[in-house]
């Protein structure tokens, strides 16, 4: 992943669910300028949710598989995210096979839901086709705050 929207993985259960977060900063260059001030674009909130889902797949398969977005059945934004806000991202696997997974999820900010998405269909591909496996393992360890990037948290 080249554009990182996950700062920490708080918990995960293999093939089932993940909870992650992203602390936003005014110094990031992706803010939409609006009359009410800078705000995070809808697509980037959705991307944060998809990245959490990808991390769930990678962790669940010991970094062998990665989720590549195919379609999103429905996604609704319901509030702004401003610089300094912390996104809480929850993703749940609805169905999974060897070739694909379907994920639903929410993004909350300061206790309010800012994005809900369902039917996020992803193809499961060999991760080493896209990323260096050792680099992925290092990043997973950083996100998990552990030495081993494959240990599930309760």
C-alpha positions as CSV (number, residue, x, y, z in Angstrom):
1,X,0.0,0.0,0.0
2,X,1.4,3.3,-1.0
3,X,-1.2,5.7,0.4
4,X,-1.7,4.8,4.1
5,X,-4.9,5.6,5.9
6,X,-4.5,3.3,8.8
7,X,-2.3,4.3,11.8
8,X,-3.0,1.5,14.2
9,X,-4.9,-1.8,14.2
10,X,-6.6,-2.0,17.6
11,X,-7.9,-5.6,17.3
12,X,-8.7,-8.3,14.8
13,X,-10.2,-11.8,14.6
14,X,-8.9,-13.9,11.7
15,X,-11.3,-13.9,8.7
16,X,-14.0,-12.2,10.8
17,X,-13.4,-8.6,11.8
18,X,-10.9,-5.7,12.3
19,X,-10.9,-2.5,14.3
20,X,-8.4,0.2,13.2
21,X,-7.9,3.9,13.5
22,X,-6.5,6.9,11.6
23,X,-5.5,10.2,13.3
24,X,-5.9,12.9,10.7
25,X,-3.5,15.9,10.5
26,X,-3.8,19.3,8.9
27,X,-0.4,18.6,7.4
28,X,-1.7,15.8,5.1
29,X,-2.2,17.1,1.6
30,X,-5.6,15.5,0.7
31,X,-8.1,17.8,2.4
32,X,-11.0,19.1,0.4
33,X,-11.4,22.8,0.9
34,X,-15.0,23.8,1.6
35,X,-16.6,27.1,2.9
36,X,-16.8,25.4,6.3
37,X,-13.1,24.6,6.2
38,X,-11.0,21.5,5.2
39,X,-12.8,18.2,5.2
40,X,-11.8,14.6,4.3
41,X,-13.2,13.5,1.0
42,X,-15.8,10.8,0.9
43,X,-13.6,8.6,-1.2
44,X,-10.8,8.7,1.3
45,X,-13.1,7.7,4.1
46,X,-14.1,4.7,2.0
47,X,-10.5,4.0,1.1
48,X,-9.6,3.9,4.9
49,X,-12.3,1.3,5.4
50,X,-11.1,-0.7,2.4
51,X,-7.5,-0.6,3.7
52,X,-8.7,-1.9,7.0
53,X,-10.4,-4.8,5.1
54,X,-7.2,-5.4,3.2
55,X,-5.2,-5.6,6.4
56,X,-7.7,-8.1,7.8
57,X,-7.2,-10.3,4.7
58,X,-3.4,-10.0,4.9
59,X,-3.2,-10.7,8.6
60,X,-5.6,-13.6,8.3
61,X,-3.5,-15.2,5.6
62,X,-0.1,-14.5,7.1
63,X,0.5,-11.9,4.4
64,X,-0.1,-14.3,1.5
65,X,-3.3,-12.8,0.2
66,X,-4.4,-9.2,-0.3
67,X,-7.8,-7.8,-1.1
68,X,-8.2,-5.8,-4.3
69,X,-11.4,-3.7,-4.5
70,X,-13.9,-4.8,-7.2
71,X,-17.2,-3.2,-6.3
72,X,-19.1,-1.4,-3.5
73,X,-22.8,-2.1,-3.3
74,X,-23.6,0.9,-1.1
75,X,-21.7,3.6,0.8
76,X,-23.1,6.6,2.6
77,X,-21.3,9.5,4.2
78,X,-23.1,11.2,7.0
79,X,-20.8,13.8,8.5
80,X,-17.6,15.7,8.0
81,X,-14.1,14.7,9.1
82,X,-11.8,17.6,10.0
83,X,-8.1,17.9,10.5
84,X,-7.2,16.5,14.0
85,X,-10.2,14.1,14.1
86,X,-9.6,10.4,14.8
87,X,-11.3,7.9,12.5
88,X,-12.4,4.6,14.1
89,X,-12.8,1.9,11.4
90,X,-14.7,-1.3,11.9
91,X,-14.8,-3.9,9.1
92,X,-16.6,-7.3,9.2
93,X,-16.3,-10.1,6.7
94,X,-19.8,-11.0,5.4
95,X,-18.7,-13.9,3.1
96,X,-15.4,-15.3,1.9
97,X,-14.0,-17.8,-0.5
98,X,-10.6,-18.6,-1.8
99,X,-11.0,-16.0,-4.6
100,X,-13.1,-13.2,-3.1
101,X,-14.4,-11.6,0.1
102,X,-17.3,-9.3,0.9
103,X,-16.9,-6.8,3.7
104,X,-19.3,-4.4,5.5
105,X,-18.1,-1.6,7.7
106,X,-18.4,1.7,9.4
107,X,-16.2,4.7,10.0
108,X,-16.9,6.8,13.1
109,X,-15.4,10.0,14.3
110,X,-15.7,11.3,17.9
111,X,-18.6,8.9,18.5
112,X,-20.6,9.7,15.4
113,X,-20.9,7.6,12.2
114,X,-19.3,9.4,9.3
115,X,-19.5,6.5,6.7
116,X,-21.3,3.2,6.4
117,X,-20.6,0.8,3.5
118,X,-21.9,-2.6,2.6
119,X,-21.2,-5.2,0.0
120,X,-17.5,-4.2,-0.5
121,X,-16.4,-7.0,-2.8
122,X,-12.7,-7.7,-3.1
123,X,-10.7,-10.2,-5.2
124,X,-8.2,-12.1,-3.1
125,X,-4.8,-12.1,-4.9
126,X,-1.3,-13.2,-4.1
127,X,0.1,-10.3,-2.0
128,X,3.7,-10.7,-3.3
129,X,2.4,-9.7,-6.7
130,X,1.9,-6.2,-5.3
131,X,4.1,-5.8,-2.3
132,X,7.3,-7.0,-0.8
133,X,6.3,-9.6,1.8
134,X,9.0,-8.6,4.3
135,X,7.9,-4.9,4.0
136,X,4.3,-5.9,4.5
137,X,5.2,-7.9,7.6
138,X,7.2,-4.9,9.0
139,X,4.3,-2.6,8.4
140,X,1.9,-5.0,10.0
141,X,4.1,-5.2,13.1
142,X,4.1,-1.4,13.4
143,X,0.3,-1.2,13.0
144,X,-0.2,-3.9,15.6
145,X,2.4,-2.5,17.9
146,X,4.0,-5.9,18.1
147,X,7.2,-7.7,16.9
148,X,5.1,-10.2,14.9
149,X,2.6,-8.9,12.5
150,X,0.3,-11.9,12.5
151,X,-0.8,-12.3,16.1
152,X,-4.6,-11.8,16.5
153,X,-5.9,-9.6,19.3
154,X,-9.1,-10.2,21.2
